[in-house]
């Protein structure tokens, strides 16, 4: 699975969890918190994306995730 496909999956789930966010606001170097996501929203985005990609990743893998690029990188390692 490619980096771009994973990012598009994350982006789709961000839009599902945060319906007030416009697609143009989501960039690979952006942060979910900057889009108004709280900790529950961030967990929902990660969970939905893992389900869509068919992967299970221990939560500890996400401890250093600070932006969407680092989230995509973690997901890419397991996809």
mmJSON file of the N, C-alpha and C atoms, coordinates in Angstrom:
{"data_MODEL":{"atom_site":{
"group_PDB":["ATOM","ATOM","ATOM","ATOM","ATOM","ATOM","ATOM","ATOM","ATOM","ATOM","ATOM","ATOM","ATOM","ATOM","ATOM","ATOM","ATOM","ATOM","ATOM","ATOM","ATOM","ATOM","ATOM","ATOM","ATOM","ATOM","ATOM","ATOM","ATOM","ATOM","ATOM","ATOM","ATOM","ATOM","ATOM","ATOM","ATOM","ATOM","ATOM","ATOM","ATOM","ATOM","ATOM","ATOM","ATOM","ATOM","ATOM","ATOM","ATOM","ATOM","ATOM","ATOM","ATOM","ATOM","ATOM","ATOM","ATOM","ATOM","ATOM","ATOM","ATOM","ATOM","ATOM","ATOM","ATOM","ATOM","ATOM","ATOM","ATOM","ATOM","ATOM","ATOM","ATOM","ATOM","ATOM","ATOM","ATOM","ATOM","ATOM","ATOM","ATOM","ATOM","ATOM","ATOM","ATOM","ATOM","ATOM","ATOM","ATOM","ATOM","ATOM","ATOM","ATOM","ATOM","ATOM","ATOM","ATOM","ATOM","ATOM","ATOM","ATOM","ATOM","ATOM","ATOM","ATOM","ATOM","ATOM","ATOM","ATOM","ATOM","ATOM","ATOM","ATOM","ATOM","ATOM","ATOM","ATOM","ATOM","ATOM","ATOM","ATOM","ATOM","ATOM","ATOM","ATOM","ATOM","ATOM","ATOM","ATOM","ATOM","ATOM","ATOM","ATOM","ATOM","ATOM","ATOM","ATOM","ATOM","ATOM","ATOM","ATOM","ATOM","ATOM","ATOM","ATOM","ATOM","ATOM","ATOM","ATOM","ATOM","ATOM","ATOM","ATOM","ATOM","ATOM","ATOM","ATOM","ATOM","ATOM","ATOM","ATOM","ATOM","ATOM","ATOM","ATOM","ATOM","ATOM","ATOM","ATOM","ATOM","ATOM","ATOM","ATOM","ATOM","ATOM","ATOM","ATOM","ATOM","ATOM","ATOM","ATOM","ATOM","ATOM","ATOM","ATOM","ATOM","ATOM","ATOM","ATOM","ATOM","ATOM","ATOM","ATOM","ATOM","ATOM","ATOM","ATOM","ATOM","ATOM","ATOM","ATOM","ATOM","ATOM","ATOM","ATOM","ATOM","ATOM","ATOM","ATOM","ATOM","ATOM","ATOM","ATOM","ATOM","ATOM","ATOM","ATOM","ATOM","ATOM","ATOM","ATOM","ATOM","ATOM","ATOM","ATOM","ATOM","ATOM","ATOM","ATOM","ATOM","ATOM","ATOM","ATOM","ATOM","ATOM","ATOM","ATOM"],
"id":[1,2,3,4,5,6,7,8,9,10,11,12,13,14,15,16,17,18,19,20,21,22,23,24,25,26,27,28,29,30,31,32,33,34,35,36,37,38,39,40,41,42,43,44,45,46,47,48,49,50,51,52,53,54,55,56,57,58,59,60,61,62,63,64,65,66,67,68,69,70,71,72,73,74,75,76,77,78,79,80,81,82,83,84,85,86,87,88,89,90,91,92,93,94,95,96,97,98,99,100,101,102,103,104,105,106,107,108,109,110,111,112,113,114,115,116,117,118,119,120,121,122,123,124,125,126,127,128,129,130,131,132,133,134,135,136,137,138,139,140,141,142,143,144,145,146,147,148,149,150,151,152,153,154,155,156,157,158,159,160,161,162,163,164,165,166,167,168,169,170,171,172,173,174,175,176,177,178,179,180,181,182,183,184,185,186,187,188,189,190,191,192,193,194,195,196,197,198,199,200,201,202,203,204,205,206,207,208,209,210,211,212,213,214,215,216,217,218,219,220,221,222,223,224,225,226,227,228,229,230,231,232,233,234,235,236,237],
"type_symbol":["N","C","C","N","C","C","N","C","C","N","C","C","N","C","C","N","C","C","N","C","C","N","C","C","N","C","C","N","C","C","N","C","C","N","C","C","N","C","C","N","C","C","N","C","C","N","C","C","N","C","C","N","C","C","N","C","C","N","C","C","N","C","C","N","C","C","N","C","C","N","C","C","N","C","C","N","C","C","N","C","C","N","C","C","N","C","C","N","C","C","N","C","C","N","C","C","N","C","C","N","C","C","N","C","C","N","C","C","N","C","C","N","C","C","N","C","C","N","C","C","N","C","C","N","C","C","N","C","C","N","C","C","N","C","C","N","C","C","N","C","C","N","C","C","N","C","C","N","C","C","N","C","C","N","C","C","N","C","C","N","C","C","N","C","C","N","C","C","N","C","C","N","C","C","N","C","C","N","C","C","N","C","C","N","C","C","N","C","C","N","C","C","N","C","C","N","C","C","N","C","C","N","C","C","N","C","C","N","C","C","N","C","C","N","C","C","N","C","C","N","C","C","N","C","C","N","C","C","N","C","C","N","C","C","N","C","C"],
"label_atom_id":["N","CA","C","N","CA","C","N","CA","C","N","CA","C","N","CA","C","N","CA","C","N","CA","C","N","CA","C","N","CA","C","N","CA","C","N","CA","C","N","CA","C","N","CA","C","N","CA","C","N","CA","C","N","CA","C","N","CA","C","N","CA","C","N","CA","C","N","CA","C","N","CA","C","N","CA","C","N","CA","C","N","CA","C","N","CA","C","N","CA","C","N","CA","C","N","CA","C","N","CA","C","N","CA","C","N","CA","C","N","CA","C","N","CA","C","N","CA","C","N","CA","C","N","CA","C","N","CA","C","N","CA","C","N","CA","C","N","CA","C","N","CA","C","N","CA","C","N","CA","C","N","CA","C","N","CA","C","N","CA","C","N","CA","C","N","CA","C","N","CA","C","N","CA","C","N","CA","C","N","CA","C","N","CA","C","N","CA","C","N","CA","C","N","CA","C","N","CA","C","N","CA","C","N","CA","C","N","CA","C","N","CA","C","N","CA","C","N","CA","C","N","CA","C","N","CA","C","N","CA","C","N","CA","C","N","CA","C","N","CA","C","N","CA","C","N","CA","C","N","CA","C","N","CA","C","N","CA","C","N","CA","C","N","CA","C","N","CA","C","N","CA","C","N","CA","C"],
"label_alt_id":[null,null,null,null,null,null,null,null,null,null,null,null,null,null,null,null,null,null,null,null,null,null,null,null,null,null,null,null,null,null,null,null,null,null,null,null,null,null,null,null,null,null,null,null,null,null,null,null,null,null,null,null,null,null,null,null,null,null,null,null,null,null,null,null,null,null,null,null,null,null,null,null,null,null,null,null,null,null,null,null,null,null,null,null,null,null,null,null,null,null,null,null,null,null,null,null,null,null,null,null,null,null,null,null,null,null,null,null,null,null,null,null,null,null,null,null,null,null,null,null,null,null,null,null,null,null,null,null,null,null,null,null,null,null,null,null,null,null,null,null,null,null,null,null,null,null,null,null,null,null,null,null,null,null,null,null,null,null,null,null,null,null,null,null,null,null,null,null,null,null,null,null,null,null,null,null,null,null,null,null,null,null,null,null,null,null,null,null,null,null,null,null,null,null,null,null,null,null,null,null,null,null,null,null,null,null,null,null,null,null,null,null,null,null,null,null,null,null,null,null,null,null,null,null,null,null,null,null,null,null,null,null,null,null,null,null,null],
"label_comp_id":["UNK","UNK","UNK","UNK","UNK","UNK","UNK","UNK","UNK","UNK","UNK","UNK","UNK","UNK","UNK","UNK","UNK","UNK","UNK","UNK","UNK","UNK","UNK","UNK","UNK","UNK","UNK","UNK","UNK","UNK","UNK","UNK","UNK","UNK","UNK","UNK","UNK","UNK","UNK","UNK","UNK","UNK","UNK","UNK","UNK","UNK","UNK","UNK","UNK","UNK","UNK","UNK","UNK","UNK","UNK","UNK","UNK","UNK","UNK","UNK","UNK","UNK","UNK","UNK","UNK","UNK","UNK","UNK","UNK","UNK","UNK","UNK","UNK","UNK","UNK","UNK","UNK","UNK","UNK","UNK","UNK","UNK","UNK","UNK","UNK","UNK","UNK","UNK","UNK","UNK","UNK","UNK","UNK","UNK","UNK","UNK","UNK","UNK","UNK","UNK","UNK","UNK","UNK","UNK","UNK","UNK","UNK","UNK","UNK","UNK","UNK","UNK","UNK","UNK","UNK","UNK","UNK","UNK","UNK","UNK","UNK","UNK","UNK","UNK","UNK","UNK","UNK","UNK","UNK","UNK","UNK","UNK","UNK","UNK","UNK","UNK","UNK","UNK","UNK","UNK","UNK","UNK","UNK","UNK","UNK","UNK","UNK","UNK","UNK","UNK","UNK","UNK","UNK","UNK","UNK","UNK","UNK","UNK","UNK","UNK","UNK","UNK","UNK","UNK","UNK","UNK","UNK","UNK","UNK","UNK","UNK","UNK","UNK","UNK","UNK","UNK","UNK","UNK","UNK","UNK","UNK","UNK","UNK","UNK","UNK","UNK","UNK","UNK","UNK","UNK","UNK","UNK","UNK","UNK","UNK","UNK","UNK","UNK","UNK","UNK","UNK","UNK","UNK","UNK","UNK","UNK","UNK","UNK","UNK","UNK","UNK","UNK","UNK","UNK","UNK","UNK","UNK","UNK","UNK","UNK","UNK","UNK","UNK","UNK","UNK","UNK","UNK","UNK","UNK","UNK","UNK","UNK","UNK","UNK","UNK","UNK","UNK"],
"label_asym_id":["A","A","A","A","A","A","A","A","A","A","A","A","A","A","A","A","A","A","A","A","A","A","A","A","A","A","A","A","A","A","A","A","A","A","A","A","A","A","A","A","A","A","A","A","A","A","A","A","A","A","A","A","A","A","A","A","A","A","A","A","A","A","A","A","A","A","A","A","A","A","A","A","A","A","A","A","A","A","A","A","A","A","A","A","A","A","A","A","A","A","A","A","A","A","A","A","A","A","A","A","A","A","A","A","A","A","A","A","A","A","A","A","A","A","A","A","A","A","A","A","A","A","A","A","A","A","A","A","A","A","A","A","A","A","A","A","A","A","A","A","A","A","A","A","A","A","A","A","A","A","A","A","A","A","A","A","A","A","A","A","A","A","A","A","A","A","A","A","A","A","A","A","A","A","A","A","A","A","A","A","A","A","A","A","A","A","A","A","A","A","A","A","A","A","A","A","A","A","A","A","A","A","A","A","A","A","A","A","A","A","A","A","A","A","A","A","A","A","A","A","A","A","A","A","A","A","A","A","A","A","A","A","A","A","A","A","A"],
"label_entity_id":["1","1","1","1","1","1","1","1","1","1","1","1","1","1","1","1","1","1","1","1","1","1","1","1","1","1","1","1","1","1","1","1","1","1","1","1","1","1","1","1","1","1","1","1","1","1","1","1","1","1","1","1","1","1","1","1","1","1","1","1","1","1","1","1","1","1","1","1","1","1","1","1","1","1","1","1","1","1","1","1","1","1","1","1","1","1","1","1","1","1","1","1","1","1","1","1","1","1","1","1","1","1","1","1","1","1","1","1","1","1","1","1","1","1","1","1","1","1","1","1","1","1","1","1","1","1","1","1","1","1","1","1","1","1","1","1","1","1","1","1","1","1","1","1","1","1","1","1","1","1","1","1","1","1","1","1","1","1","1","1","1","1","1","1","1","1","1","1","1","1","1","1","1","1","1","1","1","1","1","1","1","1","1","1","1","1","1","1","1","1","1","1","1","1","1","1","1","1","1","1","1","1","1","1","1","1","1","1","1","1","1","1","1","1","1","1","1","1","1","1","1","1","1","1","1","1","1","1","1","1","1","1","1","1","1","1","1"],
"label_seq_id":[1,1,1,2,2,2,3,3,3,4,4,4,5,5,5,6,6,6,7,7,7,8,8,8,9,9,9,10,10,10,11,11,11,12,12,12,13,13,13,14,14,14,15,15,15,16,16,16,17,17,17,18,18,18,19,19,19,20,20,20,21,21,21,22,22,22,23,23,23,24,24,24,25,25,25,26,26,26,27,27,27,28,28,28,29,29,29,30,30,30,31,31,31,32,32,32,33,33,33,34,34,34,35,35,35,36,36,36,37,37,37,38,38,38,39,39,39,40,40,40,41,41,41,42,42,42,43,43,43,44,44,44,45,45,45,46,46,46,47,47,47,48,48,48,49,49,49,50,50,50,51,51,51,52,52,52,53,53,53,54,54,54,55,55,55,56,56,56,57,57,57,58,58,58,59,59,59,60,60,60,61,61,61,62,62,62,63,63,63,64,64,64,65,65,65,66,66,66,67,67,67,68,68,68,69,69,69,70,70,70,71,71,71,72,72,72,73,73,73,74,74,74,75,75,75,76,76,76,77,77,77,78,78,78,79,79,79],
"pdbx_PDB_ins_code":[null,null,null,null,null,null,null,null,null,null,null,null,null,null,null,null,null,null,null,null,null,null,null,null,null,null,null,null,null,null,null,null,null,null,null,null,null,null,null,null,null,null,null,null,null,null,null,null,null,null,null,null,null,null,null,null,null,null,null,null,null,null,null,null,null,null,null,null,null,null,null,null,null,null,null,null,null,null,null,null,null,null,null,null,null,null,null,null,null,null,null,null,null,null,null,null,null,null,null,null,null,null,null,null,null,null,null,null,null,null,null,null,null,null,null,null,null,null,null,null,null,null,null,null,null,null,null,null,null,null,null,null,null,null,null,null,null,null,null,null,null,null,null,null,null,null,null,null,null,null,null,null,null,null,null,null,null,null,null,null,null,null,null,null,null,null,null,null,null,null,null,null,null,null,null,null,null,null,null,null,null,null,null,null,null,null,null,null,null,null,null,null,null,null,null,null,null,null,null,null,null,null,null,null,null,null,null,null,null,null,null,null,null,null,null,null,null,null,null,null,null,null,null,null,null,null,null,null,null,null,null,null,null,null,null,null,null],
"Cartn_x":[0.843,0.0,0.894,0.536,1.393,1.088,2.07,1.967,0.734,0.526,-0.595,-1.945,-2.05,-3.3,-3.601,-2.59,-2.778,-3.183,-2.521,-2.889,-4.333,-4.753,-6.13,-7.123,-6.76,-7.609,-7.706,-6.569,-6.567,-7.43,-7.239,-7.982,-9.489,-9.901,-11.317,-11.887,-11.099,-11.567,-11.558,-10.621,-10.635,-11.925,-12.284,-13.501,-14.748,-14.714,-15.855,-15.986,-14.861,-14.865,-15.053,-14.522,-14.587,-15.339,-16.668,-17.44,-17.339,-16.867,-16.733,-15.434,-14.547,-13.264,-13.459,-12.868,-12.908,-11.729,-11.892,-10.791,-9.488,-9.58,-8.394,-7.611,-8.234,-7.556,-6.61,-6.752,-5.985,-4.737,-3.582,-2.314,-1.472,-0.553,0.288,1.109,1.445,2.235,1.375,0.053,-0.854,-1.03,-1.62,-1.892,-3.399,-3.834,-5.257,-5.749,-4.931,-5.344,-5.565,-4.793,-4.979,-6.294,-6.845,-8.128,-9.298,-8.98,-10.013,-10.295,-9.459,-9.668,-9.203,-10.06,-9.647,-9.078,-8.734,-8.088,-9.013,-10.3,-11.249,-11.349,-11.413,-11.452,-10.21,-9.05,-7.794,-7.802,-8.276,-8.363,-9.327,-10.437,-11.405,-10.797,-10.048,-9.402,-8.443,-7.645,-6.676,-7.396,-8.414,-9.142,-9.833,-10.526,-11.199,-10.207,-9.068,-8.065,-7.464,-7.175,-6.651,-7.667,-8.945,-9.988,-10.023,-9.983,-10.019,-8.825,-7.664,-6.447,-6.281,-7.1,-7.022,-5.785,-5.37,-4.182,-4.534,-3.76,-3.862,-2.491,-2.431,-1.159,-1.284,-0.313,-0.364,-0.36,-1.129,-1.268,0.076,1.008,2.324,3.072,2.733,3.379,3.05,1.973,1.515,1.976,2.771,3.14,3.966,4.712,5.533,4.883,3.641,2.934,2.566,3.026,2.735,1.975,2.035,1.337,0.854,0.164,-0.374,0.725,1.839,2.942,3.458,3.639,4.135,3.076,1.796,0.726,0.753,0.856,0.907,2.131,3.262,4.476,4.281,3.654,3.392,2.449,1.407,0.457,1.122,1.987,2.678,3.591,4.205,5.087,4.334,3.042,2.249,1.298,1.176,0.214,0.796],
"Cartn_y":[-1.172,0.0,1.244,2.209,3.384,4.46,5.318,6.462,7.3,7.541,8.376,7.738,6.433,5.722,5.789,5.599,5.66,7.07,8.088,9.468,9.765,9.311,9.547,8.843,7.681,6.959,7.738,8.234,9.062,10.308,10.954,12.173,11.908,10.822,10.467,10.289,9.647,9.418,10.697,11.59,12.892,13.626,13.603,14.279,13.628,12.314,11.623,11.975,12.066,12.338,13.821,14.663,16.121,16.742,16.665,17.105,18.596,19.415,20.853,21.204,20.235,20.461,20.327,21.25,21.208,20.373,19.633,18.801,19.575,20.817,21.621,21.995,21.837,22.159,21.043,19.864,18.701,18.569,18.692,18.527,17.483,16.891,15.837,16.327,17.6,18.136,18.77,18.681,19.244,18.338,18.912,18.171,18.081,16.939,16.774,17.795,18.099,19.067,20.451,20.806,22.088,22.142,20.96,20.891,20.843,20.889,20.887,19.525,18.541,17.191,17.092,16.509,16.222,14.799,14.317,13.003,11.875,11.988,10.968,10.988,12.18,12.31,11.689,11.965,11.428,9.905,9.364,7.907,7.324,8.017,7.556,7.53,8.566,8.612,7.436,7.184,6.081,4.742,4.539,3.271,3.016,4.015,3.87,3.58,4.249,4.051,2.657,2.185,0.822,-0.195,0.023,-0.873,-0.864,0.327,0.446,-0.237,-0.139,-0.721,-2.193,-2.676,-4.069,-4.385,-3.431,-3.641,-3.447,-4.106,-3.92,-3.505,-2.365,-1.802,-1.49,-1.926,-1.592,-0.073,0.372,1.808,2.471,1.708,2.261,2.736,2.189,2.604,4.062,4.569,5.914,6.983,6.621,7.584,8.758,8.566,9.651,10.358,10.026,10.645,12.071,13.015,14.417,15.11,14.542,15.132,14.016,14.382,13.364,12.592,13.237,12.541,11.399,11.659,10.61,9.525,9.893,8.906,7.994,8.588,7.802,6.884,7.363,6.556,5.325,5.493,4.344,3.356,3.854,2.985,2.266,2.964,2.409,1.247,1.323,0.252,-1.053,-0.965,-2.157,-2.577,-1.763,-2.058,-3.046],
"Cartn_z":[0.0,0.0,0.0,-0.827,-0.985,0.054,0.224,1.133,0.782,-0.513,-0.958,-0.653,-0.841,-0.547,0.947,1.758,3.211,3.631,3.079,3.41,3.008,1.843,1.405,2.319,2.836,3.783,5.095,5.577,6.789,6.556,5.434,5.118,5.091,4.474,4.417,5.829,6.698,8.064,8.902,8.646,9.318,8.959,7.698,7.249,7.845,8.07,8.679,10.16,10.847,12.284,12.575,11.7,11.882,10.7,10.699,9.53,9.208,10.147,9.883,9.167,9.019,8.354,6.844,6.111,4.647,4.147,3.058,2.545,2.321,1.893,1.635,2.884,4.044,5.302,5.748,5.16,5.602,4.747,5.398,4.681,5.4,4.689,5.237,6.43,6.472,7.581,8.666,8.501,9.489,10.695,11.734,12.967,13.162,13.681,13.946,14.962,15.948,16.964,16.35,15.319,14.639,13.869,13.573,12.877,13.86,15.153,16.174,16.78,16.478,17.003,18.448,19.29,20.65,20.697,21.863,21.955,21.489,21.74,21.284,19.758,19.181,17.718,17.089,17.657,17.117,17.186,18.302,18.44,17.415,17.165,16.164,14.764,14.419,13.101,12.953,13.973,13.919,13.815,14.645,14.647,13.309,12.791,11.497,10.381,10.416,9.37,9.45,10.66,10.794,10.273,10.579,10.075,8.55,7.952,6.491,5.834,6.493,5.925,6.288,7.215,7.634,8.454,9.285,10.118,11.59,12.428,13.868,14.351,15.008,15.452,16.941,17.741,19.17,19.376,20.336,20.603,20.908,21.461,21.788,20.551,19.391,18.137,17.788,18.35,18.003,18.981,19.968,21.004,20.481,19.413,18.87,17.676,17.386,16.26,16.638,15.828,16.122,14.987,13.8,12.658,11.741,10.681,9.783,9.064,8.765,8.102,8.984,10.271,11.155,11.364,11.351,11.435,10.21,9.035,7.798,7.806,8.307,8.358,9.229,10.396,11.276,10.576,9.98,9.284,8.109,7.414,6.243,6.63,7.806,8.264,8.474,8.735,9.065,7.954,6.93,5.861,4.851],
"occupancy":[1.0,1.0,1.0,1.0,1.0,1.0,1.0,1.0,1.0,1.0,1.0,1.0,1.0,1.0,1.0,1.0,1.0,1.0,1.0,1.0,1.0,1.0,1.0,1.0,1.0,1.0,1.0,1.0,1.0,1.0,1.0,1.0,1.0,1.0,1.0,1.0,1.0,1.0,1.0,1.0,1.0,1.0,1.0,1.0,1.0,1.0,1.0,1.0,1.0,1.0,1.0,1.0,1.0,1.0,1.0,1.0,1.0,1.0,1.0,1.0,1.0,1.0,1.0,1.0,1.0,1.0,1.0,1.0,1.0,1.0,1.0,1.0,1.0,1.0,1.0,1.0,1.0,1.0,1.0,1.0,1.0,1.0,1.0,1.0,1.0,1.0,1.0,1.0,1.0,1.0,1.0,1.0,1.0,1.0,1.0,1.0,1.0,1.0,1.0,1.0,1.0,1.0,1.0,1.0,1.0,1.0,1.0,1.0,1.0,1.0,1.0,1.0,1.0,1.0,1.0,1.0,1.0,1.0,1.0,1.0,1.0,1.0,1.0,1.0,1.0,1.0,1.0,1.0,1.0,1.0,1.0,1.0,1.0,1.0,1.0,1.0,1.0,1.0,1.0,1.0,1.0,1.0,1.0,1.0,1.0,1.0,1.0,1.0,1.0,1.0,1.0,1.0,1.0,1.0,1.0,1.0,1.0,1.0,1.0,1.0,1.0,1.0,1.0,1.0,1.0,1.0,1.0,1.0,1.0,1.0,1.0,1.0,1.0,1.0,1.0,1.0,1.0,1.0,1.0,1.0,1.0,1.0,1.0,1.0,1.0,1.0,1.0,1.0,1.0,1.0,1.0,1.0,1.0,1.0,1.0,1.0,1.0,1.0,1.0,1.0,1.0,1.0,1.0,1.0,1.0,1.0,1.0,1.0,1.0,1.0,1.0,1.0,1.0,1.0,1.0,1.0,1.0,1.0,1.0,1.0,1.0,1.0,1.0,1.0,1.0,1.0,1.0,1.0,1.0,1.0,1.0,1.0,1.0,1.0,1.0,1.0,1.0],
"B_iso_or_equiv":[0.0,0.0,0.0,0.0,0.0,0.0,0.0,0.0,0.0,0.0,0.0,0.0,0.0,0.0,0.0,0.0,0.0,0.0,0.0,0.0,0.0,0.0,0.0,0.0,0.0,0.0,0.0,0.0,0.0,0.0,0.0,0.0,0.0,0.0,0.0,0.0,0.0,0.0,0.0,0.0,0.0,0.0,0.0,0.0,0.0,0.0,0.0,0.0,0.0,0.0,0.0,0.0,0.0,0.0,0.0,0.0,0.0,0.0,0.0,0.0,0.0,0.0,0.0,0.0,0.0,0.0,0.0,0.0,0.0,0.0,0.0,0.0,0.0,0.0,0.0,0.0,0.0,0.0,0.0,0.0,0.0,0.0,0.0,0.0,0.0,0.0,0.0,0.0,0.0,0.0,0.0,0.0,0.0,0.0,0.0,0.0,0.0,0.0,0.0,0.0,0.0,0.0,0.0,0.0,0.0,0.0,0.0,0.0,0.0,0.0,0.0,0.0,0.0,0.0,0.0,0.0,0.0,0.0,0.0,0.0,0.0,0.0,0.0,0.0,0.0,0.0,0.0,0.0,0.0,0.0,0.0,0.0,0.0,0.0,0.0,0.0,0.0,0.0,0.0,0.0,0.0,0.0,0.0,0.0,0.0,0.0,0.0,0.0,0.0,0.0,0.0,0.0,0.0,0.0,0.0,0.0,0.0,0.0,0.0,0.0,0.0,0.0,0.0,0.0,0.0,0.0,0.0,0.0,0.0,0.0,0.0,0.0,0.0,0.0,0.0,0.0,0.0,0.0,0.0,0.0,0.0,0.0,0.0,0.0,0.0,0.0,0.0,0.0,0.0,0.0,0.0,0.0,0.0,0.0,0.0,0.0,0.0,0.0,0.0,0.0,0.0,0.0,0.0,0.0,0.0,0.0,0.0,0.0,0.0,0.0,0.0,0.0,0.0,0.0,0.0,0.0,0.0,0.0,0.0,0.0,0.0,0.0,0.0,0.0,0.0,0.0,0.0,0.0,0.0,0.0,0.0,0.0,0.0,0.0,0.0,0.0,0.0],
"pdbx_formal_charge":[null,null,null,null,null,null,null,null,null,null,null,null,null,null,null,null,null,null,null,null,null,null,null,null,null,null,null,null,null,null,null,null,null,null,null,null,null,null,null,null,null,null,null,null,null,null,null,null,null,null,null,null,null,null,null,null,null,null,null,null,null,null,null,null,null,null,null,null,null,null,null,null,null,null,null,null,null,null,null,null,null,null,null,null,null,null,null,null,null,null,null,null,null,null,null,null,null,null,null,null,null,null,null,null,null,null,null,null,null,null,null,null,null,null,null,null,null,null,null,null,null,null,null,null,null,null,null,null,null,null,null,null,null,null,null,null,null,null,null,null,null,null,null,null,null,null,null,null,null,null,null,null,null,null,null,null,null,null,null,null,null,null,null,null,null,null,null,null,null,null,null,null,null,null,null,null,null,null,null,null,null,null,null,null,null,null,null,null,null,null,null,null,null,null,null,null,null,null,null,null,null,null,null,null,null,null,null,null,null,null,null,null,null,null,null,null,null,null,null,null,null,null,null,null,null,null,null,null,null,null,null,null,null,null,null,null,null],
"auth_seq_id":[1,1,1,2,2,2,3,3,3,4,4,4,5,5,5,6,6,6,7,7,7,8,8,8,9,9,9,10,10,10,11,11,11,12,12,12,13,13,13,14,14,14,15,15,15,16,16,16,17,17,17,18,18,18,19,19,19,20,20,20,21,21,21,22,22,22,23,23,23,24,24,24,25,25,25,26,26,26,27,27,27,28,28,28,29,29,29,30,30,30,31,31,31,32,32,32,33,33,33,34,34,34,35,35,35,36,36,36,37,37,37,38,38,38,39,39,39,40,40,40,41,41,41,42,42,42,43,43,43,44,44,44,45,45,45,46,46,46,47,47,47,48,48,48,49,49,49,50,50,50,51,51,51,52,52,52,53,53,53,54,54,54,55,55,55,56,56,56,57,57,57,58,58,58,59,59,59,60,60,60,61,61,61,62,62,62,63,63,63,64,64,64,65,65,65,66,66,66,67,67,67,68,68,68,69,69,69,70,70,70,71,71,71,72,72,72,73,73,73,74,74,74,75,75,75,76,76,76,77,77,77,78,78,78,79,79,79],
"auth_comp_id":["UNK","UNK","UNK","UNK","UNK","UNK","UNK","UNK","UNK","UNK","UNK","UNK","UNK","UNK","UNK","UNK","UNK","UNK","UNK","UNK","UNK","UNK","UNK","UNK","UNK","UNK","UNK","UNK","UNK","UNK","UNK","UNK","UNK","UNK","UNK","UNK","UNK","UNK","UNK","UNK","UNK","UNK","UNK","UNK","UNK","UNK","UNK","UNK","UNK","UNK","UNK","UNK","UNK","UNK","UNK","UNK","UNK","UNK","UNK","UNK","UNK","UNK","UNK","UNK","UNK","UNK","UNK","UNK","UNK","UNK","UNK","UNK","UNK","UNK","UNK","UNK","UNK","UNK","UNK","UNK","UNK","UNK","UNK","UNK","UNK","UNK","UNK","UNK","UNK","UNK","UNK","UNK","UNK","UNK","UNK","UNK","UNK","UNK","UNK","UNK","UNK","UNK","UNK","UNK","UNK","UNK","UNK","UNK","UNK","UNK","UNK","UNK","UNK","UNK","UNK","UNK","UNK","UNK","UNK","UNK","UNK","UNK","UNK","UNK","UNK","UNK","UNK","UNK","UNK","UNK","UNK","UNK","UNK","UNK","UNK","UNK","UNK","UNK","UNK","UNK","UNK","UNK","UNK","UNK","UNK","UNK","UNK","UNK","UNK","UNK","UNK","UNK","UNK","UNK","UNK","UNK","UNK","UNK","UNK","UNK","UNK","UNK","UNK","UNK","UNK","UNK","UNK","UNK","UNK","UNK","UNK","UNK","UNK","UNK","UNK","UNK","UNK","UNK","UNK","UNK","UNK","UNK","UNK","UNK","UNK","UNK","UNK","UNK","UNK","UNK","UNK","UNK","UNK","UNK","UNK","UNK","UNK","UNK","UNK","UNK","UNK","UNK","UNK","UNK","UNK","UNK","UNK","UNK","UNK","UNK","UNK","UNK","UNK","UNK","UNK","UNK","UNK","UNK","UNK","UNK","UNK","UNK","UNK","UNK","UNK","UNK","UNK","UNK","UNK","UNK","UNK","UNK","UNK","UNK","UNK","UNK","UNK"],
"auth_asym_id":["A","A","A","A","A","A","A","A","A","A","A","A","A","A","A","A","A","A","A","A","A","A","A","A","A","A","A","A","A","A","A","A","A","A","A","A","A","A","A","A","A","A","A","A","A","A","A","A","A","A","A","A","A","A","A","A","A","A","A","A","A","A","A","A","A","A","A","A","A","A","A","A","A","A","A","A","A","A","A","A","A","A","A","A","A","A","A","A","A","A","A","A","A","A","A","A","A","A","A","A","A","A","A","A","A","A","A","A","A","A","A","A","A","A","A","A","A","A","A","A","A","A","A","A","A","A","A","A","A","A","A","A","A","A","A","A","A","A","A","A","A","A","A","A","A","A","A","A","A","A","A","A","A","A","A","A","A","A","A","A","A","A","A","A","A","A","A","A","A","A","A","A","A","A","A","A","A","A","A","A","A","A","A","A","A","A","A","A","A","A","A","A","A","A","A","A","A","A","A","A","A","A","A","A","A","A","A","A","A","A","A","A","A","A","A","A","A","A","A","A","A","A","A","A","A","A","A","A","A","A","A","A","A","A","A","A","A"],
"auth_atom_id":["N","CA","C","N","CA","C","N","CA","C","N","CA","C","N","CA","C","N","CA","C","N","CA","C","N","CA","C","N","CA","C","N","CA","C","N","CA","C","N","CA","C","N","CA","C","N","CA","C","N","CA","C","N","CA","C","N","CA","C","N","CA","C","N","CA","C","N","CA","C","N","CA","C","N","CA","C","N","CA","C","N","CA","C","N","CA","C","N","CA","C","N","CA","C","N","CA","C","N","CA","C","N","CA","C","N","CA","C","N","CA","C","N","CA","C","N","CA","C","N","CA","C","N","CA","C","N","CA","C","N","CA","C","N","CA","C","N","CA","C","N","CA","C","N","CA","C","N","CA","C","N","CA","C","N","CA","C","N","CA","C","N","CA","C","N","CA","C","N","CA","C","N","CA","C","N","CA","C","N","CA","C","N","CA","C","N","CA","C","N","CA","C","N","CA","C","N","CA","C","N","CA","C","N","CA","C","N","CA","C","N","CA","C","N","CA","C","N","CA","C","N","CA","C","N","CA","C","N","CA","C","N","CA","C","N","CA","C","N","CA","C","N","CA","C","N","CA","C","N","CA","C","N","CA","C","N","CA","C","N","CA","C","N","CA","C","N","CA","C","N","CA","C","N","CA","C"],
"pdbx_PDB_model_num":[1,1,1,1,1,1,1,1,1,1,1,1,1,1,1,1,1,1,1,1,1,1,1,1,1,1,1,1,1,1,1,1,1,1,1,1,1,1,1,1,1,1,1,1,1,1,1,1,1,1,1,1,1,1,1,1,1,1,1,1,1,1,1,1,1,1,1,1,1,1,1,1,1,1,1,1,1,1,1,1,1,1,1,1,1,1,1,1,1,1,1,1,1,1,1,1,1,1,1,1,1,1,1,1,1,1,1,1,1,1,1,1,1,1,1,1,1,1,1,1,1,1,1,1,1,1,1,1,1,1,1,1,1,1,1,1,1,1,1,1,1,1,1,1,1,1,1,1,1,1,1,1,1,1,1,1,1,1,1,1,1,1,1,1,1,1,1,1,1,1,1,1,1,1,1,1,1,1,1,1,1,1,1,1,1,1,1,1,1,1,1,1,1,1,1,1,1,1,1,1,1,1,1,1,1,1,1,1,1,1,1,1,1,1,1,1,1,1,1,1,1,1,1,1,1,1,1,1,1,1,1,1,1,1,1,1,1]
}}}
